[in-house]
Amino acid sequence: MQSQVRMSVTKLTPKQIKRLPSVGGEADLAQYLQVVPGVIFTGDQGGQLYVRGGSPIMNKVMMDGMVIYNPFHSIGLFSVFDNDIIRNADIYTAGFGAEHGGRISSVMDITTRDGNKTRLSGRVSASTFAAKALLEGPLKKEKTPGGGSSSYLLNFRHSYLDQSSKTLYSFVDTAGLPFRFTDAYGKLSFNGANGSKFNLFGFDFTDGVNYRNVSDLSWNNFGAGTNFVLVPSGSAGDNEARYGVEVLGFRTNFAFFNSLGREYSQTQNTSEIAGYFNYRLNLGAAPASARYTKRFVIDPGIRLHYYASLSVANVEPRLGFKWNINDDLRFKMAGGRYSQNLVAANNDRDVVNLFYGFLASPENLPREIPTRDGGSRDLKDPLQRANHYVAGIEYDITRELSLNFEVYLKDFRQVTNLNRNKYFNDTEEFADKPDVLKKDYIVETGQAYGADLQLKYERNKLYLWGVYSYTFVDRYDGVQEYNPIWDRRHNMNLVASYAFGKFDAWKVNVRWNYGSGFPFTPTQGFFGSVPFNGDINTNYANSNADLATIFGQLNSRRLPAYSRVDVGVTKTWRFDEHRALELDLSVTNTLDRKNIFYFDRVRFERVNQLPLLPSAGISYKF
């Protein structure tokens, strides 16, 4: 689009999401996010999404303007956003404008659709993974197109994979796959004849996983909200001003003991308020023969974010720019300053993270931030901070084939991490001990840079999507420089979708993903550790020792490369204009590639990601 900067953004619709093989019989946003440029996915079981070098805590996910915490289910193949309720999704991977803030890596802005304004309709479905029901209809019918109306939408989805897998997927694990979730969503929409609207919505998302002898976790997201849109009369012309206010409050209650028995705790109420202003200017008349009207687009913005619990006001300038060189070629760039008041309750160095806890920025931090030259700088406040710099080109090779190429740098100026090496309590008794051994958290710095190349071809019933990403991510904690576990150097995704037959009754989708190996910490050796269990009188000379691991250099080796091919086939029978029956068959990891999940050092046992996994789903739309 020549009149907007559109830097590092992917716009998705339910139709696009359905172009991927629908794992588990249902198309889902979580599956499509894995093929977005710059996004790294760490696995089918407990995998997380990492966007251009940032960790999951640095990704802001919103639904109709409300922040959603832990938006992805434990199995990693599904999000809490059912595809049937989505209107569109905007995925910002870097350099986003002043209207978005509170995170330092990415923003995922999901908008849900209104219920049917003219008639009662719905959809029921069941698959080998889950079942769901959708019901929608008018409260007040829309009598003329664009006229006033009101409607409702109710959606319910429940996973029974933990039970069905005992029979259907016993070849994966005879005890079944340990994942479960339930999602419920409802919405009321009131639409005015002039385009203004008012919405009320509520949701309840529950999740859980039961790994035998490893971890049992469950969590719940619930909430309600409202939003409204007022459409004034008149037009703004080529230029556009955007402004707004965002208010947020949350409470954290957290307690944790590390392997040394030292306690971490936090109970805190937090509030934030932010205001932003953007003004987009379109300048410079284009040649008379051009398809665009202005040659340059400049989009400056400013965000003032006040963190009340910290008494810190952060000024965040943003800038976007686009140069329409000709009808088919455009240059763009963006940059900005970003901050956030959230840290993860778990450590970024943990290989498997099934659940991400959210905490307000802690006060128990070191007084200084170490720098790579061996020096340090003062810690002014506990916020996490980053600066973004992005540039790229858009090139319409033909009417059907387009190219997008971007390079980026994210300078993580301040990253807070749980201190797994805390040995002493932070009390007067240990005042002489270094901060790195007594503070609850450490502060790191780091960089993420790389390049993303995207090719998209769309003609008639054929859709092709290819993405290659090169990424480099590092961190420095004052002692060592290391690559975090999501530092995947090469990542490639190829997607093909083709519809055929009468009324496009058949559709075939294929996806191939290749990723070079993630970093891991090698085992250097083993030793016998005597468990004193708090008793200093233990006779270590004749006690039975436990086998303990001596670790090598942090993340100094690489796991084997990851490769997965998914295939899906969909057949639709249409009975009339509104009624249709759809059968979906898919195979995940079609080539049965043995992709490593993690290595159990104690049992000396390799654990793989999901093997070849067929699934089927059937749905009826009315």
LOLO-724793 format. One record per residue: x, y, z of N, C-alpha, C, O, CB in turn. Coordinates in steps of 0.05 Angstrom, whole numbers, plus 5000, padded with zeros to 4 digits. Glycine has a CB too. Example, Ala and Ser with C-alpha at 12.3 -4.5 7.8 and 13.67 -1.06 7.14 Angstrom:
! residues 2
526448865156524649105156526449345156528549345169522649115181525749555142527349795143525850015157526850235161528249885114
This chain:
! residues 622
501749765000500050005000501850255000503450285018498150005025501450424980503250654976502750884996504551045000502950754949500350905008499651135025500251085054499751265071496851195021501250845062501950785089504650655091505550535071499850595102506050685114508750585116508750275118510250145104510150695141506950165134506649875137509349735141510149555126505249755113510849815162513449705167513149455185511949475207515349915180514249235177514448985193511648905204511448835227516349035217509648915186506948825195505948625175506148655151505049075197504648415186503248215170500348225178499648195201504447925174498648265158495748275163494448015155494847915132494448515147493047895173491847625169488847635171487647795186493047425189487547455155484647415157484147115161485946955156483247525131481747035169481146755172481646595146482446365147478346715181481146725123481546585098484546515094485146295085480646755075486346695101489146645099490046425119491646255112490846895104489046435143489746235163488945955154490345765160488346305189486745935139485845665129487545565107487145335098482945685120489445715097491245615076493445435086494945325070492345855061493745415112495645225123494244955129491844955134496945335148495744735129494544485138493444515166494944605184496644255137490944445170489644495196490244275215488844075216486644535192492344305231493244105250490944055270489944245282495844195264490343805275488143745293485343795282483443805298488543895318485143835256482543875244481444155245479244205236480643695256482944345256482044615258484244805251486444795263481044675287483744995233485645205227485845385251483945435265484845365202488345495257488745645281490845855276492745815261489445465305490546095289492446305287495246225295497146315283491446545303495446055316498045975326499645835305502045855304497745795351498245685288499645535266500645725245502745685233497845325254499045935239499946125218502146305227503946385212497546285208502146385253504246555264506946435259508946585257503746615293507146175258509746035255510946085227513346045224509445745259509446185208510546235181510746535176511346615153508746105160510246705196510546995193513547065193515046955210509047145216514547245176517347315176518347405203517147575216517847535155520647285211521847365236520947215261522047255283521447645241518947035258517846895281519246615283519346465263514746865278520146555306521446295312519646145331518746255352524246325324519045885325517445715342519145485352520545355337514945605326519145445379521045255391520044975394521544805404521945355417517544915386516744635388513844585390512344765398518144505410513044335383510244255383509144235412506744275417509844005368510844155431509944105458511244315476513644305482510743815467509544495486510644705503512344905488513845055501512344585525512044925462513645115447512645395451510245445457513545045417514345585447513645875450514446015424515945915408515146005474513146255420513746415397515746635405515246785424511146535385517846665389519846865394519947035368520346935346522646735400519647305372519347485349521847655347522347835363516847655352523347615325525747775319527447825344528148055350524848035307528147615357530047625379528847675407530347645426531947835374526347745408525147795435524047535447523347355433522947995432523847535473522647305487519647335489518647555484523947275515518147115496515247135496514147355515512047465509514146875505515547415536514547625555514547905541513248085551516247635580516047925519516348175505514248205482514348405468519148205493512448015479510448025459507748115471506847995491510047745445506548315460503948415470501848295452501848335428503848725470499848165464497648045450495048175459494448175483497547735453493548275440491048415447488648295431488948205408491248715441486448285444483948205431481848425435481048475458482847935442481048555414479248775415480148995435478549115449476448675423482749035435483949245452484749155480486049305494482049465454483848915489484548815515487048635514487348475496482148655527488848675533491248515534490548235543489148195563493348645553491648035529491147755535493847625544495747645529489947595511493847505567496247385578496147085572494046955574496547435608498446965565498646685557496546615536494746455542498346505582496846725512494746675491495046415476493446365458494846905472497146255482497546005468497345775486498245775509500346015454496045565476495545325493498145155495500045195480493345155481498144985515500644835522501644655500504044605498500144665547499844555483500744375461502244535440503644415423498444225449501944795439503444965420502244975393503245135376506144865418500144835387498944835360496345005359495345045338498244545352495445095382492945245383493245495400494745505420490745075394491845705392491645955408488845955421487245785416492146205391488446155438485746185450483846325431481446345437485946355476484746405408483146545388482146355367483546285348484646785375479646255370478546075351478246225324477546455323475745965360478846085302478946215276476146315268476046505252480046025255474046195278471346275270470546545282468546665273469346065277471946645302471146895314472947125306472447355312471246875345475147065291477047275283476047425258475047305239479747155277476247695259475747855235478447905221478647865197474448125243480447995236483148025225485148035247484448065271483348285207487648005240489848015259492148165247493048095225490747725268493248355261495548505252497948425270497948455294495048815254500048325257502448225271504748425265505748435243503147935262505548575286507748765284510248645296510348585320507049045298512348605280514748465290517048645297518948565309515748265269516848905291518949105298518049375288516349395270521749025286519049585301518649855291515749945291515050115275519749885265514049845309511249925309510850205319512550315334509549725325508650325312508150615317507350675346507250495363506050715300506850925352506451025379503750925391503450935415506451325379501950835374499350735385499750475400497950395415497350695362501950335397502550095411504950125429506950245421502949855391504750025453506950045473506649845495504849675495507150325484508349865515508249685537509649425533509749255551505449625544510849385509512549145503514849235486514749445472510948925489517049085486519549175473520249005449522449035438521849185492518548815440519248655417517048655396517648725373519748375426514548585402512548555382509748605393509348615417512648275369507848635374505048675381503348505363503748505338504248975379501448355374499448205359496748315366495748275388499647895365495448445347492948585351490748435337490448455312493148885341489148285352487048125341484348255345483748355367486947835354482748265324480048385325478048165319478348015299479748615305475948145335473947935331471648055314471248305314472847835358470247885301468047975284465347995299465147885321467747795259463448135288460848145299459247895292459947755274459348405289457147855307455247635300453647695275453647925266453447585324452347495265450747525241448447725246447047705265449547255232448247925228446348135233443548095220441748245224447448395222443347875204440847835189439347575195436947565191441447845160440847365205439447115210440946945231443246995237439146955184439546745241440846555260442646375244441846255224438646395276445146335253447046155240448946045260448946125284448546305217450645855251452545735269454245525256454045475232451045625293455745395273457545175263458044995287458645085309460145295251457944735282458744535301460844355288460644295264456244365311462744275304464944105293466043925314465843975338467044285281467343715305468743535322471143425307471043385283466943295332473343375322475743275310477043075329476043035351477743505302479342975321480742785339482042935363482842815382482942645324482143205361483343365383481243495401481543505425485143575371479043605388477243775403474543785390474143695367478444055407472543905404469943955393469244245399470144365418467743765405467444365382466644635387463944695376462844545359468744835375462744915385460145005375460145315374461145445392457844905394459045415352458745705348455845765342454645635325460545805325454745965355451946055350451946355349453146495366450045945372450646465328450546755325447946835312446646675299452946855308447247085315444747185303444047465311445547585327442447005310441947575300441247855306439547885331437847715336439747975282440048095346438148185366436148385354433748385360439648315390437248555336435648725319436648705291439048765286435749025330435048605272436048555245436848805230435749015234433848405230438848765214439748975195437848975171437948785155442748945187436149165169434049165148435149255121434249165100431749345156437049435121438349535096441349515100442349545123437449825089442949465079445849455081446949715094446449935084447149415054448449685115449649915129447750035149448450235162450450115110445349925152443350035171444049955200445749795204440649955164442550075219442950015246442149725253440349615241441450205264443649605272443049325279444449255305446049415316443949125257443749025316445148915339445148615336443348495325443749005366447248485347447648195343449148075367450248215383449048145317449147805368450647665388452347445375451647355353448747545410454447355388456147135379457046985404458147105422458547245362456646725403457546545425459246325414458546195394455146435441461546275426463346065416464545905439465446015459465646195399464445645436465445465457467145245444466445125424463145335474469545195456471344985445472544835469473444955489473545115428472544565466473644395488475444175476474644045457471344275505477844155487479643945478479443695495479243715520482644055479479343465482479343215496481743045487481642795488476643055492483843175478486143035468487442855489488442645483488243235458487342945514488542775535487142505538488342315548488442925562484542495529483142235530483142095503483741855502480242285538482642235481482542105455485242005446485341805432481542305434487342125455490042045447490841775459492541635448492142245455489541685481490141425492489341205473490540985473488641385518487341255456486541065436487641125408488840955395483541045434487341375400488141455372491141495369492141445347486641705364492441585390495341645387497041495408498941605419495741945390496241245413497741085433500541035423502340965439496240825438501041055396503741015386505641245394508041205393503640985355504441475401506141695411506841655440509141675448504641965407504741585456505141535485502741375494500441455490505341805501503241135505501040965513499241085535496941015538502140695524500341275550498841415570497241655559495841785574500641505592497541705533496141935521497842185522499742205536493541975535497042385505498242645505497042815527494642815531497942785477498742955543497843065568496543345567496443485587500143085587495643435543494743705540491643725541490243545531495743815514490643945552487843995553487244295553488944445563486543855578484944375542484244655544481244685538479944515526485844825524480044905548477344975543477145275539478245435555475444885567475845365517475645645510472645715507471145575494477145715484471845935519469146045516469246345511470846485524467345985542467646435492467746715484464946805476463446655463469646765460464147045484461547165477461847455470463547595481459547115499460047555452460247835444457547935436455947795423462247865420456948185445454548335436455448575421457248715430452848415461454248625398455048845381452649025374450448925367456348745355452949285377450849475371451949675350453849825356449849625397450749675326451849825304449950055296447550015293452349645280451050295293449450525284449450545254451150425240450550775296447550695243447250715214449550865202450150835178444650855208451051035217453251185206455951045208457951165201453351455220455950795218458450645220459550635249461250475254460450765203458450805267459250785295458250525307456250425298458251035310459750425327458950175339459850155368461650295376460149935323458549975382459149925411459149625416457149495408457150075429461149515429461449235433461749165463463049315477463749115417460648945471461148825497462048545493460848395477458548835516464148455506465148185502466248065529467048215547467248175480466247805530467347665553468547395545467747285525465147625575470447295561471847045553472746905578473047015600474147105535473146645575474246475596475946255582474846085568472046345614478546265586480446075573481845925595483246045612482446225555481645655595483045495615484945305600484445225577481045335632487045235613489145075601490544905622490444965646491245255586491744685613493244515631494944305617494444245593491344375650496944205631498643995621499543825644500143935666501044105605499543565641500443375662502643195651502142995639498043215672505143285656507443115648508142945673508843045694509943295640508042685668508542505690511342535701513342535686508142215681511542575727514142595741515742835733518142855739515742345737514543025718516043265709514643515718515743675734516343265678512143555709510843805715507843775711507043675690511944035699506243875730503343895727502644195729503144315750501843725748501544305708500844585708498044625698497044485681502844745691496744835709494144925698493945225703495045335722491744775712492545355684492145645687489545725674488345575659494545795675488745975680486146065671486246365665487346525680483946015693485246435642484846725634481846775632480446625618486346785607480946985645478147055642477947365643479547495656476246925663475947475631475547765631473247845615471847685602478047895621472648105616470548225601471348505593472948635607467848235617470348605571471148875563469048995544467048875537473748865549469649245537467949385519469649565502471749655510465849555535468649625478469949825461467849955443465749845439472249695443468550185433466650335416468150485395470550565399464850525433466850535373468050675350466050905343463650845338468550485326467051145342465451375333466551465306468951525304465551605354464851485287465651565260464651845255462251875251464551365238466452045255465552315250464952365220465952215203467652525259463452565214462952625186465352775174467052885189460352805183465552775148467752905134470052715129469952485136468653145150472252825117474552665110477052815117477153065116474552595080479152675124481752795131483552845108485652965111483152615152482852755084484552795061486952605061486852385071485453075059489152705050491552545048492952495075494152285079493552665029492652685093494052665119492052565140489652585138495252935126493252455162491652335183492852375210495252315213491152045177491352465229492152485257490852265273488552215270491452765268492452135290491451925307492451975335494852035339492351635297490751955355491551995382489751825401487551745393491352295390490651785425489151625443490451595470492651685474488651345432488951465488489851425516489551135523487451015515488351605536491451015536491250735545491650725575493650835585493350555530489950585589490050555618490150255624488550105614487750695633491950175642492249885648492849855677494450005689494549765630491649645689492349585717492349285721490749135708490249705736494249185737494248895743495548845770496949015781495848745720495148605780496148525806497748265803496848085789493848495827499948245817501548005816501947895845502248045864504348055803501747625847502247495872503847245866502747055855499547425887506447245873508247045864510146945886511047105902509947155840510546685887512546565906513946345892512746185878511146475932516546325896518146125881520646065898521846245910518946225853521545805898523945725910525845605889524945435874523445515933528345705888530245585869531445335879530745245901532445795862533245215863534344955870536144965895536744755907536044845847536945205903538545235928536745295952537745335974540545465924534145305948532345345970531845645977530645705997533245215994532845825960532446105965529746205953529046125931534746275953528346365969525646445961525646705945527146885951523946475986523846705925523146955910520247005915518646815914523846925879519447245920516547295923515947585914517647755914515747265953513447625905512547885897509547905900508047735890513447955869508648105914505748175915505548475909506548635925504448105943504348545887504448815878502048895861501048735845506948865862501049135866498949255848500349455830501949615839496749385865499749445805501049605785499049745767497049625760503049445768499649995760497950145742499650295722501850385729495950335756498650325698500150475677498150645662495750575659501550275658499050875653497451045635499251145613501551235618496051275651498251145589499851235566498151395547495751345544501150985551499451595535498151755514499851765490502351775492497452035525498651765466500251775442499051955421496652025422500551485430500752045403499952215381501552145356504052145357500152525388500152095334501452045308500252235288497952315289500951745299501952315269500952485247502252385221504652425217501452785252500652265204501752165179501352365157499152465152500351895171503652435143503652625122504352485096506152325095505552855128502852545075503452455048504352705032502852895028500952315034506852695023508152925011509252864983509752634976510353035028509553074967510853044941509052924920508352684922513352874944508253074901506352984881507752764864510052794855505453214863506252554858507252334841506852414812505252584806505752064847508352284794507952324765505052264757503752094770509852154748504152404737501252374729500652094721498352004724500652564706502551944711502051664702502151464725501551224721504051584682502951544749503251364772500551274783498551424781504951484794500551034795498050934808497751044836495651024848498150624809499851164847499751274874499551584871500251694850502151194891498651724892498252014890500552174902501052394893495652084905502052064922504152204935506652034935506551794937503352284964508952164933511552024931512551944958513851734961513552184916512152104979513252055005511152035027509152175026515352275013511551855045509751825069511551855093513451705097508251555069510952035111512352075136510452045159508352175159513752365137511151875177509251805200510751835226511551635238508151515196511052075236512252115262510252075285507852115281513552395265511251995308509451955331510951985357513351965358508051685329509452025378510652045405508751905424506351925423511052345413509951755443508451615464509651695491512051675495508451305459507851775509508751825536507451615554505051595557507852115546509151445565508151215581509051255610511451265616509350945570507051275628507551325656507051065672504750965671505851555667509050965686508850725702508450825731510450885745511350545699505950825740505250955766506650815790507550955808502250945770506750545790507850405813510850465815511950425837507350105811512150535793515050595794515650895794517950975798516350475770513551055790513851345788515851415766517551595769514751475814515551275743517351315721515751395696513851255689519051065715516451625684515251705658517251665636519451765637514252005660516451515616518251455594517251585568514951545560518451145590518951745555518251865530519351695507521651625506519452155528517551615489518251425468517651535441515351515431516751155473519551655427519151755400519051525380520551325383521351955392517451555359517251355338517251495311516451725309514651175341518251365290518351485264518151275242519551075243520851655260516351315223516151145200516351305174515551545173513450985200517551185153517951335128517751145105518650915106520751475128516451235083516251075058516751255034515751485033513550935056518251155015518851284990517751114967518850904962521951344986515751214953514651084930516351144906515951354892511651164925518350974901520251024879518851024852519251194835522550824880517250824848515450804824513050634831512650574854517050694799511550564811509050414816509550144830507950054845507550364790511850024825512349754834514449734857514649524869513249584811515949944861518149924880517950144902517450374895520849954866518150054927517950244949520150184970520749954975515150224962521250394982523150375004521850475029520250665029525750544997522350335051521150415077523150375100525050225097518550245082522650525121524250495145522650585169520750735167526950665142523550495193522150565218524050535241525950385239519550405222523450665262525050635287523450745311521450885308527650775284524450675334523150775358524350675384526150505384520250695357523450785405524250715432521950575446519650665443525250975448522550365461520450195473521150115501523550095509519949945456519150075518519549995546517249815555515149805542519750245564517749675577515649515589516149465618518349475628515349245574513949415633514049375662513449085669512749035692512049565676513848905651513348625656515848455654517548505636511148515638516248265671518348065669517147795671514847765681520648115691518647585663517647315664518247195692520247255704518847145642516347025701516746895726518646655724519446535744514046805738519346585699521246375695523646485680523646715671520046135678525746335678528246425667528346375637527546165628530646295681529346565622529546535593531546315585531546225562530446795580533146225604535046005598533745725601535045535593537446035616531345715611529945455613529245365585528045505570527445485631529845105579529445005552526444965547525545025525530944735549524944865566522144805561520544985580520744975604521444505567518845155568517045335584514245285575513345385554517845625580512745125590509945075584508145305591506045345578509044815598508845455611507145675621508945915628511045885641505545585646508046145619509546395625508046555646505746635641509946565599509246585669508146755690508947045685511247095676508946665718507247235691507747515687508147665713506447635731505547645670510247815717510747965741511348255734512348315712513147845756510648435752511448715749514448735754515648565767509848895769515648945742518548975745519248985774518149135790519449235731521148815782521848785810523749015819524949145803523248525816523949045845525749245857528349125865530349265868524449385881528448865869530848725879532748675856533148445847530148465893533948895845535648885822538448985830538749135849534549045799540448905814543149015818543149325814541449425800545248885799545049455826545149755824546249845797545950075789546749865847547649655784549049735759548449535737547949295742552049765763548649625712548249455689551049405677552349595669546349575667551949155675554649115663554749165633552749115619555548825669556949275624557349315595559549135585561149035600558049615590559549095559561348895547564248975548566048805544560548845519564849225552567549315554568749275581571049355587567849605546567249135599568249085626567349295646567849265670571149065626566049505637565149715655562249665663561249445662565449985642560849885671558049865679556850145677558250345675557749755707554250155677552750405678550550375699549650155705551550475651549750605711547750595732545050495723544250555700547450875744543750355740540950265735539150485745538850535769540349995749537750625726536150855733533350765742532150895760535851045710532250555730529650455737529450155729531250065714527350625724527450005738527349725733525949645707525549405702526049585755525349835689523949775664525749615646528249635647523050025650524549445629525949325607525749515583523649635578524849035600528049545568528049745547529349635522531049455523529549995556528549745498529749675473529349895453527450045455528649405462531149915434530950095411530749925386532249735383533250305410529050005367528649855342529550035319529150275318525649775338530849895299531650025274531049825251532049605251534650115274529349905232528449725211528449875184527750115183525649615217529249735163529149845136528449625117529049385122531749995128527249695094526549485075525549585049525249835045524549295087524949405031523749475005521349295000521249065009525849444982519449404985517149254974517349264944517749484932514449364984517049034931517349034902515148854890515048614896520148934893513448974874511348814860512548724834512548864814508748994855513548474834514848364811512948334787513548414765516148094817510648224793508348214774505848274789505948324813508147934759503648264776501048314790500448104810499048144830498848344770501547854806501047634823503247584843502847454864500547384807505747674837508047604853509247854866509848054852510147464836509547844893510648074907512947984925513047764935508448214924514748174930517148114947517248324969516748564964519748114930517948244993518448425015521048345029521348115037516048425035522948525031525548465043526048675065525848915060527848465022526748585089527248765111529748685126530348445129524848775130531248885136533448835155532748985180531349195179536248935143533648885203532949005228535148975249536848805247530348885239534949155269536649135293534949205317533649415317539149325291534849035336533649085362535849105383537148905388531448875369536149335394538249375414536849365442535549545451539649655411537249135455536049085481537849215503539849105511535548785487537049455511538649615529538549515558540349555574537849905528536249385565535849295592533949065592531549105586534849525610534848825599533148585600533448455628535648405637534048385578531148415640531048305667530548005666528847915651528948435684532147855682531847565682532047465710533347575727534047435665530547245715530647115742533547015747534746895729528646885743534547075771537346995778537446715789536846675812538547195798538046525772538246245780540646195798540845985811538346055756542546385799544946345815544846485842546946505856547346445800542446565851542246695877542946485898541846275900539346795882544946565915545946375935545446485964545046325982548946335932545346755966544946875993542447035993541547145972547347056000541147056016538947246019539947526019542147586030537347176044538447706008539247986006538648126033536748286034537948135982540248076053539948186080542548316089544648286076538947966100542348456112544748586122547048386128549348456126544148736148546248146135548247936141550147886118552447816121546847676149549047916093550647856069551148106053551248096028549247646052551348336066551648596052554248606036554448746017551648816072556248446044558848456030558948266006560948265992561048376050556848116001556847935979556048085953554548275954554847695984557047995930556448125905553448095898552247895905558148015882552348295884549548295876548848045861546547945864548848545860550647945844549947725826549347465842548147275832552247665807550147465868549647225884547347265904546647075919552147155899546247505906544147545926541647685916539547675930545347705949541747805893539347935882537547725869538447525858540148155862534947785870532947605858533147595828532647385815530147685866534047815816534147835787536847945778538248075793531848015777537447885753539848005741538848175717536648145707541747785731540548365709539948535686542048485664544448495669539948835694540948415641542648355618542248555596540348715596542048065607544148565577543848715553544148525529545048295533545948945551543448615506543648435483542748565457541748795457542048185487543148425435542248515409541048285394541648055397544648635394539248365376538148175356538148315330537048535327535248075364539348195310539248315283538948095262539547865268541848475278538048175239537747975218536348085194536048325191536147735229535447905177534047975152531847775146532247535152536047995129529647875135527447705127526747755098526447985090524947755146526447535083525647555055523047405052522847175059527947435036521047545040518447425037517547445008517747664996516347555056516647224996515547214969512647114971512146904984517247034950510847244958508047164958506947164930507147364915506347354977505746934923504546904896501646824899501046634914506146694878499846964887497046904889495646954862495647174852495647074911494546734851493146754825490946554824491446304827495146714801488546644820486246474818486046294843485546404865486346304792486446034840486045854862488645754875488645584892484445614853490945874865493545784875494746004893494746244885495445724851495745924916497046104935499645984943499845764952495146164960501846144940504546054948505746274966505446514961506346004923507046184987508246365007510946245015511046025025506346405032513046405012515646315020517046525037517046765030517346254995518246445059519546625077522246505086522446275093517846675103524346665084526946585095527846805115527647045109529146555072528746715138529646895159532446825168533046595174527746895183534147025169536847005182536747165207536047395207539147095162537547045230537347175256539847125272540946905272534847075271540747325287542847305306541947435332541247675332545547425296542047285354541147395380543347335400544347105401538447275389544047525417545947475439545047625464543447815463548747555431546147545486545747675512548447695527550247535522543647515529548647895544551047925561550047975589548548165595552848165551550947805608549947825636552047935655551647915680549147555645554248035645556348145663558547955667560748035675555148225689558047695662560147495665560847365638563147315632559247275685558747315623559147175597557247275576555047385582558746875601558047245551556447305528555447045517556946855514557947475507552847015512551746765503549346805484548247025483550846595527548746605469546346605452544046475467544346245476546946455425541746605469539546475483538446245467539146195444537246685487536646085480535845835468534245865443533945665428534245675489533146095437531546135412533246255389532146345369529146315418535846265392537546375372537846185349539846035347540346455383535946175331535946005307537046165284535846365275533145885301539346085273540646245253539046255226538746465215543446135248538046025217536646005192533945885197533645685211538245835171531846015185529145905187527745955161527746175150527646045211526445735150525145755124522445625126522045415137526845625102520445755113517745655111516745675083516945895070515845805131515645455072514445455046511545355049511145145061516045285026509645505039506745435041505545435013506045614997505245635060503945225007502445214982499645134987499044955003503845014962497745274974494845214977493545224950493945414935493545414997492045014944490745004917487844894920487444684933492344824898485945044909483144964909482344874881483244994861481345194919480644664880479844564854477144424856476044394879481944374841476044344833473344214833471144414831471544654832473044044858468644304828466344484826465944644851465944524873463844314820465644904849465345084871467745064891467445114915462745024886470044994880472544964897471944774921472744834943473445244907470744554915469944364936472344224948472244124971468044154925474544214934477044084944479144294949479444494934478043864924480744264970482944434975485244274987484744105005482144664994487644314977490044174987492044384997492644584983491344004964492944345022494944535034497444375042497244155052493644665059499744495037502244375045504044585058504144815048503744245020505444515079507344695092509944535098509844315109506144815117512244665092514844555099516344765116516544995108516444475074517344675139518944855156521644735160521944495167517444905183523744895157526444815163527645015182527445255177528244775137528944925203530345105221532944985230533144755237528645165245535045145229537645055239537545015269535545105282539945255231539544885280539344795308539445015329540745225325541644605314537944975350537945165373540445115390541544895390535445135390541345325405543645285423542845105447540545095455544645555434544744965458544344815483546944805498549144845487543244535477546744755524549144745541549944455544548444285553548444855569552444385536553244105537553844005565554244165583555744065519553843745568554543625593557643575593558643445576553043355598558943685613561843665615562643415631564743295627563043905628560943345650561543105667559543075689557443215689564343135679560042885707558242825729559842805755562242755754556642565724558542845778559842805803557742715824555342745819561143075813558742605846556942515867556342745886558142845900558142285881553842825887552943045905551642935930549642785928551043235890552742995953551742895979549343075987549743315992553942896001546942965990544643115999544643156030543742976044542042985990545543376039545643426068542943466080542443416104547443656074541043556064538243596073538043766098536343716115536943316078539843956100539644146122541044046148541044186168536844206128542243806147543443696171546543706168547643566152542543396176547843886183550643926180552243696192554643666189551544186193550843516207552243286219552243036201553142826209550843216245551243076176551242846157554142756153555942916149550042926130554542496154557242376149557542336119556642146107557542096164558942536107559142526078561042306069560942226045560242786068562642186087564541976079563141716072564041566055566541926101560841666085559441416079556541456070554941266069559441236103555841706062553141756052552941676023554841686008552442056056550541606015549941545987549641805972547841975978547441365984551241845951551142095936549142075913548641855903553942165925547942305906546242325882547942405858549942555861543942535887547242305835548642375811547942665803545542725798548142175788549942835800549443115792551143175768553143045762550243305816550243385753551443445727553443675729552843875743549343505707555643655716557543875712556943985684557443845664560543795716556044235682555244345657557644475643559444585656553044555660557644465616559644605601558944895597557245005612559944475574560145025578559645315573556845355563555745195547561645425552555545565573552745615569552145635539553245805525551845865583550345465529549245475502551545485481551345635461547445715498553645335485555945335467555745135444557345135426558445285483553744955445553344765424550644795410548944945420553644475435550244655388547744675373546444405370547744205365548244795345543744405373542144165369541944105339542644285323539344205381541043865332540643805303538443995291536844105306539843515299538544025265536644195251533744075253533443835257537344225222531844245251528944175253527744185225528344365209527444365272526143985218524843975192522143845195521943625208526543835171520043965184517343845187515743905162515644135153515943945212514343705152512443745129509643675139509243455150513243565105507743855135504943805142503243815116503843975098503944025162501343645114499543625091496643615100496043475120500243375074494943765086492143755093490343755068491043875048491344005110488143615070486143595048483343655060482643545080486243315034481943835046479243905055477243855033477643935010479144195065474943725040472743685021470243805032469543765055472343375016468943975015466544115024464144025007464244024983466944415022461943965020459343905007457444135014456744175037458243625016456544284993454744504997451944424990451344324968455644744980450144455010447344375006445644604996443744564980446144275032446244845004444945084994446645325001449045295007441945125006445545554999447145805003448445815031450545935034445446044999447045695051448045725078449045475091450745475108445845835095448045245082448744995095451044845080450944825055446244815097452944745095455244605083456344415104456344465128457344805073457444195094458843995110461743985100462243975076457443705107463543985119466443995112467943775127467643735151467644275119469543635111471243425122474143505119474943585097470743145109475643495140478543585139480243355149479843245170478943835157482243275132484143075138486943205137487543345118483942825119488643155157491243275157493243075170492542905186491243545172495743115162497942955173500143145181501343285164499042735153500743155207502943325217505443155218505442925225502243435246507643285210510243145208509942895190510542675198511243065236509142955166508442745146510742545142510242305138507642865120513142645142515542475136516542345162518642215161517742645123515142385184515942255210518742325217520342145226515541955208519442575214522142665222522542655252520742745267522642955211524842565261525442545290526742815298529142835299527342305296524943005305525943265314526143265344524343185358524043495305528443355354528943335383527343555398527043775389531943375389526243475420524743645438526643745461527143985464522243505451527743555475529843605495531243345501530343135493528643735521533543365516535043135524535043115555535943305568537943135513534042895565533942845594536642755603537442525598531742635601538142935616540942865623541042655645542842485645542343125634539142655663539142465685538642175675540041995682537042535706536642145658535941885647537541825622537441595611532941865641539142015612540641995588538841895565539241685553543041805591536742055561534641975542533742215525533242425536532141855558533642175499532742375481529742375479528542155476534042345453528442605481525542625478525042795453526043015450524242765503523442685434522942815409520342965409518542935426522842605387520043145389517543285384515543075374516142835372517943515364513143175367511042985358511942835332513142955314508443145352511342575331511942425307509842465286508242655288512142115314509742295265507642305245504942295260504442105275507842075224503242495256500742515272498442575254498042815247501042725294496842375246494542435230492242535247492042475271493642175215490442695235488142805249485842845229486342865205488843065264483442845239481142885222479043045237478843035262479942605214477643205222475543365233473143395215473443385190476543645240470743415226468343455210466743675222466543695246466743185208465543845205464044065215461544115197461544045174465744325215459544225210457044285196456344575200456244675223454644105205456044725179455445005180452545055171451644935151457445165162451145225185448345275178447645575181445445655176446545115196
